């Protein structure tokens, strides 16, 4: 089975709850999973040859939460080309804001620029519609976990 690093960006805890649920689902599927609430570049680099799952909420005007912003900057400034990376993104947001799920989209765009391979579609979770994000993220993670090897 696969080794998966889950990198979390959260403000109020919803993204962390979704990430913990994802961790449980992936482990139940037999994957080796580690969750990082404030992931470092060193931890990220380990998963470059495995799988990374980014679970992040959005703050401000489509900004990254403080818990994941340093990792994003480090990946942007210090990593560059990483075609060996395979990843998924779960973006939490509120559609009443202009930059809905902006943090997740920023991370996805960066990884696409770096030629990483996204597994599955980016999942957007709207706080206006889904009060409990794990209801939406759970089925997505089940499918994502089946796509990775």
C-alpha positions in Angstrom: 0.0 0.0 0.0 1.0 3.7 -0.3 2.7 6.1 2.1 0.6 9.2 2.5 1.5 12.5 4.2 -1.6 14.6 5.0 -0.7 18.3 5.3 -3.3 20.4 7.0 -4.1 24.1 6.9 -6.7 25.1 9.4 -8.1 28.1 11.3 -11.1 26.9 13.2 -10.5 23.2 13.1 -12.8 22.0 10.3 -9.9 21.2 8.0 -8.2 19.3 10.8 -11.4 17.3 11.5 -11.6 16.4 7.8 -7.9 15.5 7.7 -8.3 13.2 10.7 -11.2 11.5 9.1 -9.2 11.1 5.9 -6.3 9.6 8.0 -8.7 7.0 9.5 -10.2 6.1 6.1 -6.8 5.7 4.4 -5.4 3.6 7.3 -8.5 1.4 7.1 -7.7 0.8 3.4 -4.2 -0.3 4.5 -2.2 2.8 3.6 0.6 4.1 5.8 -0.5 7.6 6.8 1.0 10.5 8.8 -0.8 13.7 9.5 1.0 17.0 9.8 -0.8 20.0 11.4 2.2 22.3 10.7 4.2 20.4 8.1 7.8 21.3 7.4 9.7 21.2 4.2 11.7 18.3 5.4 8.5 16.3 6.1 7.1 17.3 2.6 10.3 16.2 0.9 9.9 12.7 2.3 6.5 12.4 0.5 7.8 13.6 -2.8 8.3 10.0 -3.8 5.0 8.9 -2.3 1.7 10.8 -1.9 0.7 14.1 -0.4 -2.9 15.0 0.5 -3.4 18.7 1.2 -6.5 19.5 3.3 -6.8 23.3 3.8 -9.4 25.8 4.7 -9.2 29.4 3.3 -8.9 32.6 5.3 -9.1 36.3 4.5 -9.1 37.0 0.7 -8.4 33.5 -0.4 -5.3 33.2 1.8 -3.6 30.2 3.3 -4.1 29.6 7.0 -1.0 30.3 9.2 -0.6 26.6 9.9 0.2 25.8 6.2 1.5 29.1 4.8 5.1 28.5 5.7 5.1 25.1 4.0 3.5 26.6 0.9 6.2 29.3 0.7 9.0 26.7 1.2 7.6 24.4 -1.5 7.3 27.4 -3.8 10.7 28.9 -3.1 12.9 25.9 -2.3 11.5 22.9 -4.2 10.8 23.7 -7.8 10.3 20.9 -10.2 8.9 17.7 -8.6 7.3 15.5 -11.3 7.6 12.5 -9.0 5.0 13.8 -6.5 1.5 12.5 -6.6 -1.1 14.5 -4.6 -4.7 15.3 -3.8 -6.3 18.5 -2.6 -9.3 19.0 -0.4 -10.2 22.7 -0.3 -12.6 24.1 2.4 -14.2 27.4 1.9 -17.3 29.6 2.0 -18.9 30.4 -1.3 -20.2 33.7 0.0 -16.6 35.0 -0.3 -15.0 36.1 -3.6 -12.0 33.8 -3.4 -13.9 30.5 -2.6 -11.5 27.7 -1.7 -8.6 30.0 -2.6 -6.0 28.3 -0.5 -6.6 24.9 -1.9 -6.6 26.3 -5.4 -3.3 28.1 -4.7 -1.7 24.9 -3.6 -3.0 23.0 -6.5 -1.8 25.6 -9.0 1.7 25.6 -7.4 2.0 21.9 -7.6 0.7 21.9 -11.2 3.4 24.5 -12.1 6.0 22.2 -10.5 4.7 19.3 -12.7 3.4 17.2 -9.9 0.5 14.8 -10.7 -2.8 15.4 -9.1 -4.7 12.1 -8.4 -8.4 12.7 -8.8 -10.2 16.0 -8.9 -9.7 18.8 -6.4 -12.5 18.6 -3.9 -14.2 21.9 -2.9 -16.2 21.9 0.3 -18.6 24.8 0.8 -19.4 25.8 4.4 -22.6 27.4 3.1 -23.9 24.0 2.1 -22.0 21.4 4.2 -21.8 22.2 7.9 -19.9 19.0 8.6 -17.2 18.8 5.9 -16.3 15.2 6.6 -19.7 14.1 5.2 -18.5 15.4 1.8 -14.8 14.6 2.2 -15.2 11.0 3.5 -16.6 9.5 0.2 -14.0 11.5 -1.8 -11.2 10.1 0.3 -12.5 6.6 0.0 -12.3 6.9 -3.8 -8.9 8.7 -3.7 -7.5 6.0 -1.5 -8.5 3.4 -4.1 -6.7 5.4 -6.9 -3.3 5.4 -5.1 -1.0 2.4 -4.9 
